[in-house]
């Protein structure tokens, strides 16, 4: 599906529109592209932004841009909701001569102001703003919304000025985060560290109640996205990793203690000893009882999880 600017922008001489929108599962847009630029600020909630077939977690304070022709949509968890500010405009909103008059045209290779010129030097996810930076950007958006809604004298000029100011501010934040040449590497490293944090949490709390939902809430990420990136980094789903850590610790207890199977099952986080026995047998290659009967050397030779 391709959306047209004429559906949202009624004035040809001022191709611009801005609004707030709440998304739930009932009103998520289909996969679509458009002939205009879409600048999005996430006000509250969280979702997965699906951009060109790839999913990216978004939450309050995130800002991102969709260029003409690029395809995207959103996914959210059942019962979830998120609110955004949608700022839509055509590339012709900013006249080159007008920008040069402001003394900024030559320095505006940053994609937020000329996003239609190139897609090579831009990130496809978002700029993550928090604290004072997020409030500064939100205040700028609200000022633009007020001008657009009230449409007082010279509102078109004021909106152009306010939008350029906002884009320059975003450019500054983006530059301060130093992402252009190393964006992919930085994001990959950040994701690796994030997954390491989750693995560390599981390894410290394996004997407590753990689930994908609990971990996604704890680390402020959707369950779907967490499971996907976790498997990409570790080769296991979140629950597979929880079982791995628990079975590994159960084997240590069988090696170091004479505790009953029921006791060890409970110590590593399983209330159901029958389930624990089935899982242990599947992952280790023999039952807990048989594993205990093996001598130390033979235990090292059994199937590793």
C-alpha positions as CSV (number, residue, x, y, z in Angstrom):
1,X,0.0,0.0,0.0
2,X,1.2,3.5,-0.9
3,X,-0.2,6.6,0.9
4,X,-0.3,9.9,-0.9
5,X,0.4,13.3,0.5
6,X,-3.0,14.5,-0.9
7,X,-4.7,12.3,1.7
8,X,-3.2,14.2,4.6
9,X,-2.1,17.7,3.3
10,X,-4.9,19.9,1.9
11,X,-2.7,22.9,0.9
12,X,-0.4,22.4,-2.0
13,X,1.6,25.5,-1.1
14,X,2.1,24.2,2.4
15,X,2.6,20.3,2.2
16,X,2.6,19.7,6.0
17,X,0.5,17.9,8.6
18,X,1.0,17.0,12.2
19,X,-1.1,15.1,14.7
20,X,-1.1,12.8,17.7
21,X,-2.2,9.2,17.3
22,X,-2.8,6.3,19.6
23,X,-2.2,2.8,18.2
24,X,-3.6,-0.5,19.5
25,X,-3.9,-3.8,17.8
26,X,-7.3,-2.7,16.4
27,X,-5.9,0.3,14.4
28,X,-2.4,-0.7,13.4
29,X,-1.6,0.4,9.8
30,X,-0.9,-2.2,7.2
31,X,2.6,-2.5,5.7
32,X,2.8,0.7,3.6
33,X,5.0,3.3,2.0
34,X,4.3,6.9,1.1
35,X,5.4,9.8,-1.1
36,X,6.1,12.1,1.8
37,X,8.5,12.3,4.8
38,X,7.2,11.0,8.1
39,X,8.9,12.2,11.3
40,X,7.7,10.2,14.4
41,X,8.1,10.9,18.1
42,X,7.0,8.2,20.5
43,X,5.1,9.8,23.4
44,X,4.3,6.7,25.5
45,X,4.1,3.0,25.4
46,X,6.2,0.6,23.4
47,X,6.0,-1.3,20.2
48,X,8.0,-3.0,17.5
49,X,8.7,-0.8,14.4
50,X,8.9,-2.9,11.3
51,X,11.1,-1.1,8.9
52,X,11.9,-2.6,5.5
53,X,11.1,-6.1,6.9
54,X,13.3,-5.7,10.1
55,X,11.8,-5.2,13.5
56,X,13.1,-2.6,16.0
57,X,11.9,-1.9,19.6
58,X,10.6,1.6,20.1
59,X,9.5,3.3,23.3
60,X,8.8,6.7,24.8
61,X,11.4,9.3,23.8
62,X,12.4,7.6,20.5
63,X,12.3,9.6,17.3
64,X,12.7,8.3,13.8
65,X,12.1,9.2,10.2
66,X,10.6,7.4,7.2
67,X,11.7,8.5,3.8
68,X,9.5,8.5,0.7
69,X,9.3,5.0,-0.7
70,X,10.4,3.2,2.4
71,X,8.0,0.5,3.8
72,X,7.0,0.1,7.4
73,X,4.4,-0.7,10.0
74,X,4.1,-1.5,13.7
75,X,3.6,-4.5,15.9
76,X,2.4,-4.5,19.5
77,X,1.7,-7.1,22.2
78,X,-1.9,-8.1,22.9
79,X,-3.6,-5.4,25.0
80,X,-0.7,-3.0,24.3
81,X,-0.9,0.6,23.1
82,X,1.5,3.3,22.2
83,X,1.0,7.0,21.4
84,X,3.0,8.9,18.8
85,X,3.3,12.4,17.2
86,X,3.2,12.1,13.4
87,X,4.8,14.9,11.5
88,X,4.3,14.6,7.8
89,X,5.8,16.8,5.1
90,X,6.9,16.9,1.5
91,X,10.5,17.6,0.6
92,X,9.3,20.8,-1.1
93,X,8.3,22.3,2.3
94,X,11.9,23.6,2.6
95,X,13.0,25.7,-0.4
96,X,16.7,25.5,-1.1
97,X,17.0,29.3,-1.4
98,X,15.2,29.8,1.9
99,X,17.5,27.4,3.7
100,X,20.5,29.1,2.2
101,X,19.1,32.4,3.4
102,X,19.2,30.9,6.9
103,X,22.8,30.0,6.4
104,X,22.3,26.3,6.9
105,X,21.8,24.7,3.5
106,X,25.4,23.7,2.9
107,X,25.8,22.1,6.3
108,X,22.5,20.2,6.2
109,X,23.7,16.8,4.9
110,X,22.2,15.4,8.0
111,X,19.2,13.3,6.9
112,X,16.7,14.8,9.3
113,X,16.6,18.0,7.2
114,X,17.3,16.4,3.8
115,X,16.2,12.8,4.3
116,X,15.1,12.5,0.7
117,X,18.6,13.0,-0.6
118,X,20.2,9.7,0.6
119,X,19.6,6.6,2.6
120,X,23.2,5.6,2.9
121,X,24.2,7.7,5.9
122,X,21.3,7.2,8.1
123,X,20.1,4.8,10.8
124,X,17.0,2.8,10.1
125,X,15.8,2.5,13.7
126,X,15.6,5.7,15.8
127,X,17.3,8.3,17.9
128,X,16.8,7.3,21.6
129,X,16.1,10.5,23.6
130,X,15.6,10.5,27.4
131,X,15.4,13.0,30.2
132,X,15.9,16.6,29.4
133,X,16.7,16.0,25.7
134,X,13.4,14.2,25.3
135,X,11.5,17.0,27.0
136,X,13.2,19.6,24.7
137,X,12.1,17.7,21.6
138,X,8.6,17.2,22.9
139,X,8.2,20.9,23.7
140,X,9.3,21.7,20.1
141,X,6.7,19.3,18.7
142,X,4.0,20.7,20.9
143,X,4.8,24.2,19.7
144,X,4.5,23.1,16.1
145,X,1.2,21.3,16.9
146,X,-0.2,24.5,18.5
147,X,0.7,26.6,15.4
148,X,-0.8,24.0,13.1
149,X,-4.1,23.7,15.1
150,X,-4.6,27.4,15.6
151,X,-3.5,28.6,12.2
152,X,-3.0,32.2,13.2
153,X,-1.3,34.7,10.9
154,X,2.1,33.6,9.5
155,X,1.6,30.1,10.9
156,X,3.2,28.6,7.8
157,X,6.4,30.5,8.2
158,X,6.5,29.9,11.9
159,X,6.0,26.1,11.4
160,X,8.8,26.0,8.9
161,X,11.1,27.8,11.3
162,X,10.2,25.7,14.3
163,X,10.5,22.5,12.2
164,X,14.0,23.5,11.0
165,X,15.0,24.3,14.6
166,X,13.7,20.9,15.7
167,X,15.6,19.1,12.9
168,X,18.8,21.0,13.8
169,X,18.3,20.0,17.4
170,X,17.9,16.4,16.5
171,X,21.0,16.7,14.3
172,X,22.9,17.9,17.3
173,X,21.8,15.0,19.4
174,X,22.6,12.6,16.7
175,X,26.0,14.0,16.2
176,X,26.7,13.9,19.9
177,X,26.0,10.2,19.9
178,X,28.7,9.8,17.2
179,X,26.9,7.2,15.2
180,X,27.4,7.8,11.4
181,X,30.4,5.6,10.5
182,X,30.0,3.1,13.3
183,X,26.2,2.9,13.8
184,X,25.9,-0.7,12.8
185,X,28.9,-1.8,14.9
186,X,27.7,0.3,17.9
187,X,24.2,-1.1,17.7
188,X,25.5,-4.6,17.4
189,X,27.7,-4.1,20.5
190,X,24.9,-2.5,22.4
191,X,22.6,-5.5,21.6
192,X,25.3,-7.9,22.7
193,X,25.8,-6.2,26.0
194,X,22.0,-6.1,26.5
195,X,21.7,-9.8,25.9
196,X,24.6,-10.4,28.2
197,X,22.8,-8.5,30.9
198,X,19.7,-10.7,30.5
199,X,21.9,-13.9,30.5
200,X,23.5,-12.7,33.7
201,X,20.2,-12.0,35.3
202,X,19.0,-15.6,34.4
203,X,22.2,-17.1,35.8
204,X,21.7,-15.3,39.1
205,X,18.0,-15.9,39.4
206,X,17.5,-19.3,37.7
207,X,15.8,-20.8,40.7
208,X,13.1,-18.1,40.8
209,X,10.0,-17.9,38.6
210,X,11.2,-16.8,35.2
211,X,9.2,-16.4,32.0
212,X,9.5,-14.6,28.7
213,X,6.8,-12.1,29.9
214,X,8.6,-11.5,33.2
215,X,11.9,-10.8,31.5
216,X,10.4,-8.6,28.8
217,X,8.7,-6.4,31.4
218,X,11.8,-6.3,33.5
219,X,14.0,-5.2,30.6
220,X,11.4,-3.0,28.9
221,X,11.2,-4.8,25.6
222,X,8.5,-6.7,23.8
223,X,8.4,-10.5,24.2
224,X,8.6,-11.0,20.4
225,X,11.6,-8.8,19.9
226,X,13.4,-10.1,23.0
227,X,13.0,-13.7,21.9
228,X,14.2,-12.9,18.3
229,X,17.3,-11.0,19.3
230,X,18.1,-13.4,22.1
231,X,18.1,-16.4,19.7
232,X,20.2,-14.4,17.2
233,X,22.8,-13.8,19.9
234,X,22.8,-17.1,21.8
235,X,21.3,-19.7,19.4
236,X,18.6,-20.4,22.0
237,X,15.2,-18.9,22.9
238,X,14.9,-17.2,26.3
239,X,13.1,-20.3,27.8
240,X,15.6,-22.7,26.2
241,X,18.4,-20.7,27.9
242,X,16.6,-20.7,31.3
243,X,16.3,-24.5,31.0
244,X,20.0,-24.7,30.0
245,X,21.1,-22.8,33.1
246,X,18.8,-24.8,35.4
247,X,19.9,-28.2,34.1
248,X,23.6,-27.2,34.3
249,X,23.1,-26.3,37.9
250,X,21.1,-29.5,38.6
251,X,24.1,-31.5,37.2
252,X,26.4,-29.7,39.6
253,X,24.1,-30.5,42.5
254,X,24.0,-34.1,41.5
255,X,27.8,-34.1,41.5
256,X,28.3,-32.3,44.8
257,X,25.4,-33.4,47.0
258,X,23.3,-36.5,47.8
259,X,20.0,-34.5,47.7
260,X,16.9,-36.3,46.3
261,X,15.7,-35.6,42.7
262,X,12.7,-33.8,44.1
263,X,14.8,-31.5,46.2
264,X,17.2,-30.7,43.4
265,X,14.3,-30.1,41.0
266,X,12.9,-27.5,43.4
267,X,16.3,-25.9,44.1
268,X,16.8,-25.2,40.4
269,X,13.3,-23.8,39.9
270,X,11.0,-26.7,39.0
271,X,7.9,-27.4,41.1
272,X,7.0,-30.4,39.0
273,X,9.6,-33.2,39.5
274,X,8.1,-35.3,36.7
275,X,8.6,-32.4,34.2
276,X,12.1,-31.9,35.6
277,X,13.0,-35.5,35.0
278,X,11.6,-35.5,31.4
279,X,13.5,-32.3,30.6
280,X,16.8,-33.5,32.3
281,X,16.6,-36.8,30.4
282,X,16.0,-35.0,27.1
283,X,18.8,-32.5,27.5
284,X,21.4,-34.7,29.2
285,X,20.7,-38.0,27.6
286,X,19.9,-40.0,30.7
287,X,17.6,-39.7,33.7
288,X,18.6,-37.9,36.9
289,X,18.9,-41.3,38.7
290,X,21.1,-42.8,36.0
291,X,23.2,-39.7,35.9
292,X,23.8,-39.9,39.6
293,X,24.8,-43.6,39.3
294,X,27.5,-42.7,36.8
295,X,31.0,-42.2,38.1
296,X,32.6,-38.8,37.8
297,X,34.5,-39.5,34.6
298,X,31.4,-41.0,32.9
299,X,29.3,-37.9,33.9
300,X,31.6,-35.7,31.8
301,X,30.9,-37.9,28.8
302,X,27.2,-37.7,28.8
303,X,25.4,-35.5,26.2
304,X,25.9,-31.8,26.9
305,X,22.9,-29.5,26.7
